[in-house]
Amino acid sequence: MKPWIPFAAGLLAASTAMADMAAVDQNGDGMASYEEIAAVYPDVTEEAFAGMDTNGDGSLDADEMMAAQEAGQLPKAE
């Protein structure tokens, strides 16, 4: 395997997460509140959101959003 393939895959995943964050982040603070997530993903419950919010600050950052997508907890924005 070419050594750059994992690096490229990581960049693609990060850019996808950033695009999804841009689609969700209505107030432009770089974080996704439950209300912002629910507006785009109406099936996400507050309990599911709390499970995605691994640092417990009440918002998802891009890393938490990407981790939730990779775990299948949150679909990628369309």
N, C-alpha and C positions, 0 to 999 in steps of 0.2 A: 504494500500500500504506500502511496506517495505520502510523505510526511506532512504536506500542506493540506491534505483532505480533512483531517479532524479540525484543523484551524479554520478552514473555510466553512465547515459545517457549523462551528461555534459562532462565527460571524453571522451566518444566515439566521440562526436561531435568535441571536441578540437583535438583529435588525427587525425580525418578525415581531419580537416582543415589544420593541420600541414603536413599531407601526401600530400594534394593537393598543399600546398605552396611549398613543395619540388619538386613536378612535374613541377611547373611553374617557380620557382626562378632559372633562369639559371646562374646568376652571384654569387649566394650564399650569398647575403647581407641580407636575411631575409625579403625582400620586393618584391612585384610584380609590375613592371612597366607596362604601357599600352602595350609596345612591347612584354613583356614576356607573358602577359595575351592573347594578340592577337595571339601569336604563338600556344597556346594550345586551345584557344577558338576563332576561326576566326570570329564568328558571333558577338562578342562583339564590339560595336562601341566606339569611343572615348567619345561620349556623355554618353553612358551607364556606361563606366568606371568612368567618372567624378562623376556620381551619386553614385557609390560604394565607391569612395574615400571621405569618410565623413569628414576627417580632412583636405582635400585639399592640401596634400603634394606632390601629383603627383604619389604616389605609394599606393598599398594596403598592409597593414600588415595582419597578420593571423586573427586578430579580424574582420577587415573589410571584408576579404575574407569569413569568416564564416558567417557574417551577410548577405552578398550578396547571399550566397548559401541558407541560411535559408529563405530569402525573395524571392527566385526563380529568382534572377537576374543573377546568375552564376551557371552553373551546376557543379557537383562534377567531378573532373578529373577522367579519366578512366585509 
